[in-house]
Amino acid sequence: MAFTAEQAEKLILSAAQRGRMPHALLITGLPEAGTYSLALRLAHTLTGVEAVGIDKLLHPMCRVIKPGSKLRTITIQAVREVEPFLATRAEEGATKLILVCEADRLSEDSANAFLKTLEEPPPQTLIVLITSLPERLLPTIRSRCIRLDLMERASTGVHLTPIQQKFLPTVRSALTHMGSDVAALALRADFQTLLEQERQQITERINQALKEEAKAYAEGTDVRDWETRQKDATAALIETEYLGARGQMIELLQLCLGQAALIGSHAVDITPVAPELERVARQHSVPDLLARIRAVEELSRDLSFNVQEALVLDARFTQIIGSTPL
């Protein structure tokens, strides 16, 4: 079940008042859902610190771990740096707070090192992991955290990511012809083309970052050996960003159909992400739209398994946009 940031905060504070504060929280969702603002409010409640952003969060009882370097990974060095803090004793009634931003970017070594902290959590310490891609975390890390999935409030408006902005014109065209299998196949083709372009851009950017970072190891280090050891980590970063982009494109489909269903149900305060949604709501019944939303959910589920992507896209896009919803 997903919560608003406000609902999640009440749950956490209620647990704290009953003396049942967990030692680790996994807060998932896009920043627009309030993941970081929730973390800042927790920091204020636990330590009294006032901060307008994570980078401004400075307090003796707080530590922030976040991606660094050209590859934007959380290195094992960053994890090691908080170990002295973990070893310190908090004052009576106080709580130490560690925030791990973009936790999905923990490298393999840093994830394993951090797992040891979660397995033997120090007293009077709350560890908060924040990510929009929880599936990229080690299952053993996820299992040791209380998970809170945040949803974006409808009243806050819609904030499209760059890949969603690129995909939106194609979606708008497909919505205009919803019910057509030809439109469904065209959307699927554009979906794959845009994703392939995105993967290429991600690969080029990360490989360039790797080359730049390798310069720091040029003196006294075998750079070729270092690059070889970074190969798996680099491939994992590329895959993480690719899957993130794919997930955001699928979320855009769900958003559009969800808004159309809400408009068709005469919900108030809906600001359509595309003007075509008003027409979609008039031409398609709410049950039909809900069936198409289920098809989007099935697409997301299917892609989470090791399946042939092209076959899944063909079948599900016909249900999402074409003539045969579930």
URQUIGI-V985521 format. One record per backbone hydrogen bond with DSSP energy under -0.5 kcal/mol. CO is the residue of the C=O (numbers start at 1). NH is the residue of the N-H. If there is no record, write none. Layout:
# URQUIGI-V985521
CO/NH
CO/NH
This chain:
# URQUIGI-V985521
1/149
3/151
4/8
5/9
6/10
7/11
8/12
9/13
10/14
11/15
12/16
13/17
14/18
15/20
16/19
23/127
24/146
25/27
25/129
26/28
26/148
27/131
28/150
30/33
30/35
31/34
34/38
35/39
36/40
37/41
38/42
39/43
40/44
41/45
42/46
43/47
43/48
43/49
44/48
46/95
49/51
53/56
54/57
56/58
57/59
59/62
61/97
63/99
65/101
68/73
69/72
73/68
73/75
74/107
75/79
76/80
77/81
79/82
80/83
80/84
82/86
83/87
84/88
85/88
91/94
96/126
97/63
98/100
98/128
99/65
99/101
100/103
100/130
102/105
103/106
105/74
107/111
108/112
109/113
110/114
111/115
112/116
113/117
114/118
115/119
116/120
118/121
122/125
124/96
126/98
126/128
127/25
127/129
128/100
129/27
130/103
131/29
133/136
134/137
138/141
138/142
139/143
141/144
142/145
145/147
146/26
148/28
148/150
149/3
153/156
154/157
158/160
161/165
162/166
163/167
164/168
165/169
167/171
168/172
169/173
170/174
171/175
172/176
173/177
174/177
175/178
177/180
180/184
181/185
182/186
183/187
184/188
185/189
186/190
187/191
188/192
189/193
190/194
191/195
192/196
193/197
194/198
195/199
196/200
197/201
198/202
199/203
200/204
201/205
202/206
203/207
204/208
205/209
206/210
207/211
208/212
209/213
210/214
211/215
212/215
213/216
214/217
215/218
218/220
221/223
222/226
223/227
224/228
225/229
226/230
228/231
230/234
231/235
232/236
233/237
234/238
235/239
236/240
237/241
238/242
239/243
240/244
241/245
242/246
243/247
244/248
245/249
246/250
247/251
248/252
249/253
250/254
251/255
252/256
253/257
254/258
255/259
256/260
257/261
258/262
259/263
260/264
261/265
262/267
263/266
269/271
270/272
274/277
275/278
275/279
276/280
277/281
278/282
279/283
280/284
285/289
286/290
287/291
288/292
289/293
290/294
291/295
291/326
292/296
293/297
294/298
295/299
296/300
297/301
298/302
299/303
300/304
301/304
302/305
305/307
307/309
308/312
309/313
310/314
311/315
312/316
313/317
314/318
315/319
316/320
317/321
317/322
318/324
321/179
